[in-house]
Amino acid sequence: MMITILDCIKRIPAICDHIINSYDNIFEELNDYIKDKKIDELIFIGSGTSNTSSITAHDFVEKVTRMRVSHYLPNEFLNKTYFNNQALYIFVSQSGTSILTNQALETIKEKQFYNACICADHTSRMAGLSDCLINLSCGYEEYGMRTIGYVSSVLIEMLTGICIADSYKIINNEQLKDHLEDARKSIDGIKEMIISANAWYEQHHHKLMDAEGIILYGGKGLWGVALEGALKILEITRNTLAIGYEIDDGCHGPTMGFTKKHALIVMNMNDHNNTTATNLSDFAKGELGFGSLVGFNANSETDLSFMPHSKEFYCLEFAPFVQVLAYQLAVEKKTVLKPTKFMEPLPEKKYFNMHEK
């Protein structure tokens, strides 16, 4: 029986558990690499899901390290004219074969600046080129539309922040244990969300199928989840346009373009965005074809009430919602989903290739 994308999503909790339990081994090389260096900034570089994972992890990494944290698309990074020679440049690519990400890494190598990479293949060019490998440790993923890879990348980046904070004594041993335990709590939340998201979709699939476009909103780390969700809806269904917005930015203009043919979903944590999230979902329910609030302050039958198990790793628990949504839409739209090894060459391969062979 062929593995489905939903099967991959269901493997995420076990993979997260493995990553957390392997923390010391995964970050041994990074610990050794940074211990005698004075790093004052962290800069993540990656495309696609590697970029949305960095946006998702950003706030926590900055909080735990007490350093400036930035994220760049590699093409954007290659246009830079100023570089911090005390920064640690971290290049993210699940396969280690992203052409422009490797070019950006080569630029930093030529400047002899501190660098590390996060990838799943220790034999890849990126792993061999970088000074320090942080193994993504997500195992083989059958589909190119990364679900395991996204959650694993977010988790590894957040743990990278913890490792750096521990190495520089910004946190003590007790705080390190607390952070790792908090990460473990997210595993139960991921399992719960997979079940809840499937049930929620079953209840509202008719409205979602009728939508010409799906708009996802989120604040803080959930902005990254919204961006990743929009990417997943487009690449998995192949016939549904979606867009992700940061919760405040997406209220400055885009709402004027929404119609009864759109579905709008707001992911909400219990933070300063509560009022905006509630008002935005109410607007969607009153003016658009479909509106839903996922998370805190759920107040109608289209909402999905969800209380994360983790304090800091909550974004990992929301991720299955957008992944399940994308998968179930694809199934209902009868999109043929094949593992990467069974796929015919994609149409764009006739015109461009963004990864090395």
Secondary structure, 3 states (H helix, E strand, C coil): CCCCHHHHHHHHHHHHHHHHHCHHHHCHHHHHHHCCCCCCEEEEECCCHHHHHHHHHHHHHHHHHCCEEEEECHHHHHCCCCCCCCEEEEEECCCCCEHHHHHHHHHHHHHCCEEEEEECCCCCHHHHHCCCEEECCCCCCCCCCCCHHHHHHHHHHHHHHHHHHHHCCCCCHHHHHHHHHHHHHHHHHHHHHHHHHHHHHHHHHHHHHHCCEEEEEECCHHHHHHHHHHHHHHHHHCCCEEEEEECCHHHCCHHHHCCCCEEEEEEECCCCCHHHHHHHHHHHHHHCCEEEEEECCCCCCCCEECCCCCCCCHHHHHHHHHHHHHHHHHHHCCCCCCCHHHCCCCHHHHCCCCECC
